[in-house]
Amino acid sequence: MSVDWAALAAPDLAEFERLAEQAYARLPEAFRALSKGVVLRIDDFPTEDVLRELDAETEFDLLGLFTGVGLAQGEEMSRTGQMPNVVHLYRRPILDYWAEHDETLGAIVTHVLIHEIGHHFGLSDEDMEAIEAGAEAAEA
């Protein structure tokens, strides 16, 4: 099968959101059930405040971010006025990373999703790698 590369364009924000939703749907059911209520937000870049707070050198340094109260801290925090937990995916840095590495865009989005949701759970890198392996198996 030949791909007409001249007709292809990078996914826009809406297409990227669909890609992220599909990647999320392939995550293990137990993982999705525990992360119920986490909002998925797609932006081109992190805000200047986020870049400054995380001491990023450029707007391409950050592929994603979890904001909110993780499950490990949830019981200690007051619920009054609490904003929803959000996983931010940054489209342009992810596309830049994709262009420089030998991975599919879907695999990169899945990796970032798992990593950022993993912060919500307080998971170890090993736990997140196991979840990612499960998601890859579901995709195959």
C-alpha positions in Angstrom: 0.0 0.0 0.0 1.4 3.4 -1.0 0.8 6.4 1.1 0.3 9.8 -0.6 2.5 11.8 1.7 1.8 15.0 -0.3 -1.8 14.9 0.7 -1.2 14.3 4.5 -1.1 17.0 7.1 -0.3 16.9 10.8 -3.4 16.2 12.9 -5.2 19.4 14.1 -6.4 19.8 17.7 -9.7 18.0 17.0 -8.0 15.1 15.2 -5.4 14.9 18.0 -8.2 14.7 20.6 -9.8 11.8 18.7 -6.4 10.0 18.6 -6.0 10.6 22.4 -9.6 9.3 23.1 -8.9 6.2 21.0 -5.6 5.6 22.9 -7.5 6.1 26.2 -10.1 3.5 25.1 -7.4 0.9 24.5 -6.0 1.3 28.1 -6.9 -1.6 30.4 -10.5 -1.4 31.7 -9.4 -1.4 35.4 -7.0 1.5 34.7 -9.8 3.5 32.9 -12.3 2.7 35.7 -9.9 4.1 38.4 -9.2 7.2 36.3 -12.9 8.0 35.7 -13.6 11.7 35.9 -10.1 12.7 34.7 -10.5 15.3 31.9 -8.4 15.0 28.8 -7.4 18.4 27.4 -5.4 18.9 24.2 -3.5 22.2 23.7 -0.8 23.1 21.2 1.7 24.1 23.9 1.9 24.4 27.7 1.1 27.9 29.1 3.9 30.3 30.0 3.0 29.8 33.7 3.4 26.0 33.4 6.7 26.4 31.5 8.0 28.8 34.1 6.8 26.7 37.1 8.4 23.5 35.7 11.6 25.4 34.7 11.3 24.2 31.0 13.8 25.6 28.6 11.5 25.7 25.6 7.8 25.1 24.9 8.8 21.7 23.3 10.2 20.3 26.6 6.8 19.1 27.9 4.7 16.5 26.1 2.0 16.3 28.8 1.1 17.2 32.3 -1.3 16.0 35.1 -2.9 18.8 37.1 -5.2 18.2 40.0 -5.2 16.1 43.1 -3.7 12.6 42.8 -5.4 9.6 44.4 -2.5 9.4 46.9 -3.2 13.0 48.1 -7.0 13.0 47.5 -8.1 12.0 51.0 -6.0 14.7 52.6 -7.3 17.5 50.4 -10.5 19.4 50.9 -13.1 18.8 48.2 -14.7 22.3 48.4 -14.1 24.2 45.1 -11.8 21.5 43.8 -11.2 21.7 40.1 -11.3 18.4 38.1 -8.2 16.4 37.5 -6.9 17.1 34.0 -4.4 15.3 31.8 -3.0 17.9 29.4 -1.5 16.6 26.1 0.6 19.1 24.2 0.1 18.5 20.4 3.1 20.4 19.0 5.7 19.0 21.3 4.3 15.5 20.8 4.4 16.0 17.0 8.0 17.3 17.3 9.0 14.2 19.3 7.3 11.9 16.8 9.2 13.5 13.9 12.5 12.8 15.7 11.8 9.2 16.9 11.0 5.9 15.3 7.6 5.4 17.1 4.1 5.7 15.9 2.1 8.8 16.9 -0.4 6.5 18.6 2.2 4.8 20.7 3.6 8.2 21.8 0.2 9.5 22.8 -0.5 6.3 24.6 2.8 6.5 26.5 2.2 10.2 27.5 -1.4 9.4 28.6 -0.3 6.5 30.8 2.5 8.5 32.3 0.4 11.4 33.2 -2.6 9.4 34.4 0.0 7.4 36.4 0.8 10.5 38.3 -2.9 10.6 39.3 -2.4 7.1 40.8 1.1 7.6 42.2 2.3 4.6 40.1 5.9 3.6 39.7 7.6 3.6 36.3 7.4 -0.2 36.3 3.6 -0.1 36.9 3.2 2.3 34.0 5.4 0.2 31.7 3.1 -2.9 32.5 0.0 -0.8 31.6 1.6 0.4 28.4 2.5 -3.2 27.4 -1.2 -4.1 28.0 -2.4 -1.2 25.8 0.1 -2.2 23.1 -1.2 -5.8 23.2 -4.8 -4.5 22.9 -3.8 -2.5 19.8 -2.2 -5.5 18.1 
